[in-house]
Amino acid sequence: MLEQLGSIGNIAVLIASLVVLIKASSLTITNSVNLASVTGLGKTKIGFILVAFSTSLPELVVVMFSIMKGFQSVMF
């Protein structure tokens, strides 16, 4: 797909991806601070929870897809 876009298209996709990444990270930080103040947990604890969740999520997705495709041996 990206081969058909050419260099200009690839640069446009890169810039769009960076804009989305910057906006998403800003929203994540803002909402994490709000969550910390609402729940009474510290910002550091919320940060640790987010890091733990974000590092475990890809593994969880792989296991879920393997189960749906019938490869239960990947789970263990």
ZAMARGU-4260 file (C-alpha; in steps of 0.2 Angstrom, whole numbers, plus 5000, padded with zeros to 4 digits):
<rodrens>
0) 5000/5000/5000 | 5013/5013/5005 | 5023/5009/4989 | 5009/5016/4979 | 5010/5033/4988
5) 5027/5037/4983 | 5039/5048/4993 | 5027/5062/4996 | 5014/5051/5002 | 5025/5042/5014
10) 5031/5059/5021 | 5012/5064/5023 | 5009/5047/5032 | 5024/5050/5043 | 5018/5068/5048
15) 5000/5063/5051 | 5006/5049/5062 | 5017/5060/5072 | 5003/5073/5074 | 4991/5059/5080
20) 5005/5052/5092 | 5008/5070/5099 | 4989/5072/5102 | 4986/5055/5110 | 5001/5057/5122
25) 4995/5074/5127 | 4977/5067/5130 | 4985/5052/5140 | 4995/5063/5151 | 4980/5075/5154
30) 4968/5061/5158 | 4981/5052/5169 | 4983/5068/5180 | 4964/5070/5181 | 4962/5051/5185
35) 4975/5053/5199 | 4967/5068/5207 | 4949/5060/5206 | 4955/5043/5213 | 4967/5050/5226
40) 4981/5039/5219 | 4997/5047/5216 | 5003/5052/5198 | 5017/5039/5200 | 5005/5025/5204
45) 4994/5029/5189 | 5010/5030/5178 | 5015/5013/5184 | 4998/5006/5181 | 4998/5013/5163
50) 5016/5006/5159 | 5011/4989/5166 | 4995/4989/5155 | 5003/4995/5140 | 5017/4982/5141
55) 5005/4968/5144 | 4992/4973/5131 | 5002/4967/5115 | 5004/4950/5123 | 4986/4949/5127
60) 4981/4953/5110 | 4992/4940/5103 | 4985/4927/5114 | 4967/4932/5110 | 4971/4931/5091
65) 4979/4914/5093 | 4964/4907/5103 | 4952/4914/5089 | 4963/4905/5075 | 4963/4889/5085
70) 4981/4889/5091 | 4978/4886/5110 | 4996/4880/5113 | 5002/4898/5111 | 4993/4903/5127
75) 5005/4893/5138
</rodrens>
